[in-house]
Amino acid sequence: MWNCRNIIFTSIRSRIFIFYFILLSLFLVITVPLIFKFVFSAIANRVTEDIREEVEIFEGLLQNDRHIKSKLALRNQEIQYPKNAGQLANLFNIYLSRRIPEDDTYLIGVLNEDFYRSSPEAMPKELQPESSLMQSLIKIKTVHEGIKLQPNTRTGNILYIVKPIRLQEQIIGRLIVAHAVRGEQEEAFDTLKIVFWVMIGVFILSVVVTWFMAGKVLSPLSSIISTAIKITETNLNERIEVQTSGELAELTNSFNAMMNRLEAAFVSQRHFMNDVGHELRTPITIIRGHLELIDLDQASGIEQETINLVIDEIDRMSRLVDDLSLLAKSERPDFLLLETIDAKSFLDTLSAKVQALAHRNWQFQIKVKGILVGDRQRLTQAVMNLAQNAVQHTQESDRITLGAALNHGELKIWVEDTGEGIDLSEQERIFERFARVKNSHRCSDGSGLGLSIVRGIVEAHRGLIQLQSQPGTGSTFLIVIPLNPLQE
């Protein structure tokens, strides 16, 4: 039972944990690529702004802008728009000598379509004058900005702006500002790796906390389950202490209220059965006593048959009252009077008793040695009820087998017959009170409580009863009880 409780509880807890784990995993899977994308995009935007600023400074220098000249410490120097490549070369010298570019940023001056100079002078091979990229850039005729994708190179992608310098309709040179983003991306990547591992740590911590928090949140459900397992027909006073609020508190209060109603119903049922047994036993005894006082010798034949019929029905009613009283007692803790029983002697006695029930082909498969703890009288009654049930649903030529075996600390007793059998749809119902087999072709004067009494006795011994049957081939009733129910 505890295993079942753990499986159910762990299942709920696991579903919450798995749901939260998937949610966090999706968050991590979506967030990390987005962070990388936004960071690299921010790097590209910042670099683009920087190289645009370089172009704007050079354009201001071309226009003799005093703010730009002040920024370049050329306040008292007059700058003329270049009228030829030589003047442009002098302007490049002034600009490149006074601008210190950012790391991985390259300022390149081009005269006509020839590389002139750069700052810094050491450039990666991807920007060397003979490179395909540089050869394509020095031929651009309009202001153009773009990106050269080179993800697997030392420089990485290169962002660039080409600013042609025109004299009337002729291009006398170009300013190229290029930036290799690999360095900044690697720095950002190193930082993002730290962020990533921090997120992984937070993820693991959140998962662990979720597991324990799910257990704490579901602890009231565990209490409900453990309490429900303890509840039996003889123990209905278990209640759950309300230790929380909200929906779980409402669930706990509803469970306790339901148990109060069930306990009241069971107590009322027991009192009713006890009262019925007590109140009916006295008038039945009185009626039977008065009938026995009648002198049958002076009665007519019809009167004698009527008296015998009434006495027979009173006897059946008396047995029914006794059975009801027995069922009521089976739900009480003091129902069993436990004692140490020698299994072989007990079963040998049973073998002798069942043969007296009726003429049948009785067979015995009893090979047990050992002792058990149980109520001798109740166990005898249970086996005798099974044997009587077998007798009622068999004929003289049918075989009835009484067997017993000891196995793994349990005593197994079975009654097998070759009678009419029981439909599968009836096999659970026949253990209920007043149940009768619908497909039975034989009449029985029983109360319909015999198998219900057997189950009550077996369950009081903390055992179980099983049935295997097929119509037309017979039935096998198996009782399994522990050798010592006090240890269960």
Buried (B, 14 or more C-beta within 10 A) or exposed (E): EEEEBEEEBEEBBEEBBEEBBEEBEEEBEEEBEEBBEEBBEEBBEEBBEBBBEBBEBBBBBBEBBEEBBEBBEBEEEEBEEBEEBEBBBEBBEBBBEBBEBEEBBBBBBBBEEEBBBBBEEEBBEBBEBEBEBBEEBBEBEEEBBEBBEBEEBEBBBBBBBBBBBEBEEEBBBBBBBBBBBBBBBEEBBEEBEEBBEEBEEEBEEBBEEBBEBBBEBBBBBBBBBBBBEEBEBBEBEBBBEBEBEEEBEEBBEEBBEEBEEEBEEBEEEBEEBBEBBEEBBEEBEEBBEEBEEEEEEEEEEEEBEEBEEEBEEBEEBBBBBBBBBBBBBBBEEEBBEBEEBBBBEBBBEBBEBBBEBBEBBBEBEBEBEEBBBBBBEBBBBBBBBBBBBBBBBBBEEBBBBBBBBBEEEBBBBBBBBBBBBBBEEBBEBBBEBEBEBEEBEEEBEBBBBBBBBBBBBBBBBEBEBEBBBEBEEBBBBBBBBBBBBEEE
